[in-house]
Amino acid sequence: HAIKVTGPLSSNHGEIVHQWCLDGQGIALRSWWDVSENIASGHLVQVLPEYYQPANVWAVYVSRLATSAKVRITVEFLRQYFAEHYPNFSLEHA
């Protein structure tokens, strides 16, 4: 199903939309890392949790560092951090 949503407020600036939600002006589709603290504190409420937009996180480095222990440890840290702090994070492409 598709529903067209219109309203008096519109912005392509995520922080403005985030603030509008905090001010009780409506709902928005935001990244979990943008709103998780607000949800945990009760300032925002998650609605329609089955609808989310995946976001990819990439570790980009030059090819000569592909075998670097520092890069490998950093990437592993990031995998663990995101898996622990963001419930919809997937290691599917890791």
Buried (B, 14 or more C-beta within 10 A) or exposed (E): EEEEEEEEEEEEEEEEBBEBBEEEEEBBEBBBEBBBEBEEEEEBEEEEEEEBEEEEEEEEEEEEEEEEEEBEEEBEEBBEEBEEEBEEBEEEEE
